[in-house]
């Protein structure tokens, strides 16, 4: 598809709607129209694995009113290669959300070996963004459209006082939480369901049906960690699950609230959206990756 022209100048595509996850489940990679998405002549496609603390950023995707992780990585690529290379992420994490395993691809004519890009880029990036791995992929590979699933973690610091060291990486809940009740409530979520009630306003997904392979809750001393793994996630879906679990743990919502929300599609059956600081994109899965059994 040719780019939109304005006064004869090609224009970038419109910004995507906000989403913890850009994929639509159940659609094979072949559904994607690859015109304009493949590498140009003389260029290679490089896939990076990135980790970042999202506290200082307006999310992954470039924004008009704030600095985004994508912007900083593209600036580093320009410094390194002299190219104005756009980078495409697998997940558009929101402002304040972190990543341990974000994946993103870019095209380059540079002859820098793919495995050397992490070392070179990390000399140009701020300390709260690190490139962990680099590999060359096929010219039609797409970090977002070819993703088969994602894993997120939501961390809660459950103690009377907030953590001085983990304050940017956890959500603080000062009152004691009933973790066994939270686990019982969470047990209804794995499987394929219509998660319409689990989407914040502004979501534009074609379908709200999602499959969760895993939804688990672990506690180590004062830290409670929610881990969810699925084929795709709706806008703020993980944070809504976390916020609801917190309300269950406080005794403010019944343990069957997830069941009722799935049956009725009523967002009001669930709790508030938990703060962004507790959420981390842990991993993105592609065809051939081993999915953990737990």
Secondary structure, DSSP 8 states (H G I E B T S, - for coil): ----EETTEE---------S----TT--GGGS--TTTS--TT-EEEEEEEEE-GGGSS-SS--SSS--HHHHHHHHHHHHHS----EEES----TT-EEEEEEEEEEE-----GGGHHHHHHTTS-TTEEEEEEEEE-TT--TTTTEEEEEEEEEEEESSS--TTTTTTSEEE-S---HHHHHHHHTT-SEEEE-GGG--TT---S--EEEEEEEEEEEETTEEEEEEEES---TTHHHHHHHHHHHHHHTSS-TTHHHHHHHH--GGGS-----GGGEEEEEEEETT------
